[in-house]
Amino acid sequence: MSTSTTALMPVDPAVSPEQALRIVPIRARLLPDEVTSGRNARRTRLFLIGAIVLVVLVMGGWYLLADKERDLAANDLASVTEQVDTARKDTHDYDEVTKVITEQDEIVADLKIALAQDLPWYTLLDAMRSAATKKGGTISNLVGNLDTDTTTSTTTTGTIGELQIGGSAKDKATIANVIEALAGVDGVEDVYLTAATKQDDTWTFTATAAISSDYVCGRFSTTTCGSK
């Protein structure tokens, strides 16, 4: 059984004492507790239902946005995949070019191994002939040989090969001047006269020399000739 609560209200100053005595202001809560609790429960239910509906709407919107983004990403992936497939098909048109480039690279690699100790023979031989001519002699024969084991020879002697020299001059003094001139040619070391023979009015001579390891250069060598 619900109970009602009554309370006396304070006297309104605007009301005269006579009126206050005739009318007593009363505030009363006459609604049963069951009705009040029911109203509060309905308000709570409406609030929860509204919150749930709002959450559902937000989640639905997020799902639609995510689904749209997924479709866009799938379309981009399909486009990129198509471009890759097209590019792969186009590469077959250049298989011959790729093959030639690969073979060229292999040839260059082999040449770098075979010509690791290369040197500019034409420059060396021309310089020796020019040096001999300036001293009045003539170089008629030049033979150069590189050492087979260039690593050992370079490490122990600082040379990579040998030169066999044959020439002619008018006298012994000229031969000496030629030998001295040859020793001053870049890349030539240890010039040694091995024989000199007079034939009529001309002296012929033979000599040997070593090729310096500092003269090694070439297109496929470690050091290029342009950098020397």
Secondary structure, DSSP 8 states (H G I E B T S, - for coil): ----EEEE----TTS-HHHHHH---EEEE-S-HHHHHHHHHHHHHHHHHHHHHHHHHHHHHHHHHHHHHHHHHHHHHHHHHHHHHHHHHHHGGGHHHHHHHHHHHHHHHHHHHHTTT---HHHHHHHHHHHHHHTT-EEEEEEEEE-SSHHHHHHHHSEEEEEEEEEEESSHHHHHHHHHHHHTSTTEEEEEEEEEEEETTEEEEEEEEEEEGGG---TTSSS-GGG-
